[in-house]
């Protein structure tokens, strides 16, 4: 049995994606890629901030009570000040 080649244009539309379908697929892929990259960047920023906070907490905890009082802090306030800032 021999196979005939179709010359009907509608058959080609389903077999080969047209420019509009390729454009849509590219847009979907681009959006997904940007979403993934954005999520990774947010995660890196959170990890970086967490590292800075831990380092600052470590540094401030090494101060003695007199030094903390000189900068207007009590030892019990270190964590709150690092995470939420100082109230003036």
N, C-alpha and C positions, 0 to 999 in steps of 0.2 A: 504494500500500500504506500503510495507516495504522498507526501505532505505538500500541500499547496501553500504558497506564501500569500498572506493576506495583504491587500493594498488598501483596505478600509482604514481611513485615518483614525477612527475611534478605537481600533485595536492597538494602535501605537500609543495612544494616550495612557492606556492602562499599563502597557509594558515598559515604557520609558517615562520616568517622571519629567514633567515639563518644568519650565523656569519658575512658575508660581509654586509648585510643590517643593522644588529644591530650595527656593527662598524661604518658604515656611519651615522646612526641616532645619535649614541653617539658623533661622531665628530661634527655633526651639532649642537647638543644641547650644547656641550662643547664650541664651537666657539661662539654661541649666548650668553651663560652665561658669557664668558670672555669679550665679547663686552659690555654687560650691566654693569658688574663690573667696567670695564675701564671707561665707561661714568660716572658712579657714583663717582669714584675716582677723575676724572677730575673736576667734579662739586664741590666736597668737597674742592679740592685744590683751585679752583677759589674763592669760598666763604671764605676760610681761608685767602687768599691773600687780598681779598677785605676788610676783617675785620682788618687785619694788617695795610693796607693803611689808612683806616678811623681812626684808633687809632693813628697812627703816625701823620696824618693831625691834629687831635684834639690836640695832645700834642704840636706840633709845633705852632699851632695857639695861644696857651696860652702864648708863649714867647712874651716878649715885643720887640719892634723894635731894641733896642740896643743889646739884646741877639741874635736876628736873624743876625744882622750885624756882631757880633763876630764870628759866624760860617759861615759867607759868604753868607747869604741868605737875600733876600728881601721878604716881606710878600706876594707879588704877585707871587713869584716863588715856594711857598710851594707845591702846587698841582702838578706842572710840575716835580719838583725834586722827589717827592714821586713816581710818576708813571713812569718817564723816566730816572731818575738818574741825577747825576750832571755832567756837562761838566767841565773839568779842562783845 
